[in-house]
Structure formats: C-alpha cells, structure tokens
C-alpha cells in the first residue's frame, strides 16, 4: 500500500490491496452518474486513487472482472469531486454484448461515449495520460497495442489531481474486480505533430 499511497473515496466492504494486485468486491446499488438523460445523481461508488501535481505522465492498469448483471463495471478514473471526473471502463449489458466506453462529467453533468464489444471479454488494459489539463484514455486487449477511447479537457484539473481505479454495481449485483500490472510512466500520449497551436 505504501508504494502507491492509495486513498479511498468510499471504501467498499470487501477488498484486498498489495503493491502488485488489488481486488475489489462491489456493493449493490453503487454508481457514478450526474443528471444527464437519467435525471438522477449517483455518487456512491468506491474509488481508490493517488494524488499528484505532475503535469505529464501515463498510468497503466490491467483489469479482470466477473461482471454478470447490467451496468457492472470497473476501470480507470480521475475523480476530482462529485461533479467533475473522468472514467473509462467496460459496462456489462447482457450475455451477448457489453459497452466499452468512457464518461466525462463536468459541472455536474455526465456524458457517455461507448462501443459494443463481445460479452465474453473479461479483461481489459487501460492507459490514462495527462498533458497539463488535457487527458487521454486508451484501452488494450493485450497491454501492448493501445487504442484511443477519449480525449478531453478538464477545467478543474489545472494543478493537483487524483487518479486511479474504481468498481461498482449500479443494480442488484456484486462481483470481483482485479487490478494488476499497474505502472506510472513518462507520458505516452505524445504531443500533436500536426497543426501548430494557436497563439494565446
């Protein structure tokens, strides 16, 4: 635990933490969502994070999960407060497909961008990268080739941030999420090599 300086936001009932492996057993009716479309506010999912002021870095983690009920999910997160956060995960839908996607919540409103993947997939790598107050989430099935999921700007993330992992079960469910192969590296999200930035 000392290696990563993890801090809980809403500690789950069942979990285990070592430097190399984290297991979280989700509690039923836990979720993160703010207002949009559903018109409810859910902010009770367990989040395990570390804090940094470093402006350029990447955080990599492998997830393995036994999800089985609609919306069961686990993945990567930057949770600043109840109204400002980013997450990337797989959300179970049914025996045929699940949603690989990301949510960006700013000023108390969430969005959700997804693509359907096979329900048989029970493992995914994520890479979360920061370039100042811009962020990128990528995913990989093998931990080698990462594909872009989301680029976004977070107005509130202009200095110190918290980032890490989460798992939750919005409906009547509980499952085990396992996080391994955690690594912090130099920023793997390279500077743009096309059009030059506008002058401020």
Secondary structure in CASP SS format (residue, H / E / C, confidence):
PFRMAT SS
TARGET T0000
AUTHOR 0000-0000-0000
METHOD secondary structure of the structure
MODEL  1
X C 1.00
X C 1.00
X C 1.00
X C 1.00
X C 1.00
X C 1.00
X E 1.00
X E 1.00
X E 1.00
X C 1.00
X C 1.00
X C 1.00
X C 1.00
X E 1.00
X E 1.00
X E 1.00
X E 1.00
X C 1.00
X C 1.00
X C 1.00
X E 1.00
X E 1.00
X E 1.00
X E 1.00
X E 1.00
X C 1.00
X C 1.00
X E 1.00
X C 1.00
X C 1.00
X C 1.00
X E 1.00
X E 1.00
X E 1.00
X C 1.00
X C 1.00
X C 1.00
X C 1.00
X C 1.00
X C 1.00
X E 1.00
X E 1.00
X E 1.00
X C 1.00
X C 1.00
X E 1.00
X E 1.00
X E 1.00
X E 1.00
X E 1.00
X E 1.00
X E 1.00
X C 1.00
X C 1.00
X C 1.00
X E 1.00
X E 1.00
X E 1.00
X E 1.00
X E 1.00
X E 1.00
X E 1.00
X E 1.00
X E 1.00
X E 1.00
X C 1.00
X C 1.00
X C 1.00
X C 1.00
X C 1.00
X C 1.00
X C 1.00
X E 1.00
X E 1.00
X E 1.00
X E 1.00
X E 1.00
X E 1.00
X E 1.00
X E 1.00
X E 1.00
X C 1.00
X C 1.00
X E 1.00
X E 1.00
X E 1.00
X E 1.00
X E 1.00
X E 1.00
X E 1.00
X E 1.00
X E 1.00
X C 1.00
X C 1.00
X C 1.00
X C 1.00
X E 1.00
X E 1.00
X E 1.00
X E 1.00
X E 1.00
X E 1.00
X E 1.00
X E 1.00
X E 1.00
X E 1.00
X C 1.00
X C 1.00
X E 1.00
X E 1.00
X C 1.00
X C 1.00
X E 1.00
X E 1.00
X E 1.00
X E 1.00
X E 1.00
X E 1.00
X C 1.00
X C 1.00
X C 1.00
X C 1.00
X E 1.00
X E 1.00
X E 1.00
X E 1.00
X E 1.00
X E 1.00
X E 1.00
X E 1.00
X E 1.00
X C 1.00
X C 1.00
X E 1.00
X E 1.00
X E 1.00
X E 1.00
X E 1.00
X E 1.00
X E 1.00
X C 1.00
X C 1.00
X C 1.00
X C 1.00
X C 1.00
X C 1.00
X E 1.00
X E 1.00
X E 1.00
X E 1.00
X E 1.00
X E 1.00
X E 1.00
X C 1.00
X C 1.00
X C 1.00
X C 1.00
X C 1.00
X C 1.00
X C 1.00
X E 1.00
X E 1.00
X E 1.00
X E 1.00
X E 1.00
X E 1.00
X E 1.00
X E 1.00
X E 1.00
X C 1.00
X C 1.00
X C 1.00
X C 1.00
X C 1.00
X C 1.00
X E 1.00
X E 1.00
X E 1.00
X E 1.00
X E 1.00
X E 1.00
X E 1.00
X E 1.00
X E 1.00
X E 1.00
X C 1.00
X C 1.00
X C 1.00
X C 1.00
X C 1.00
X C 1.00
X C 1.00
X C 1.00
X C 1.00
X C 1.00
X C 1.00
X C 1.00
X C 1.00
X C 1.00
X C 1.00
END
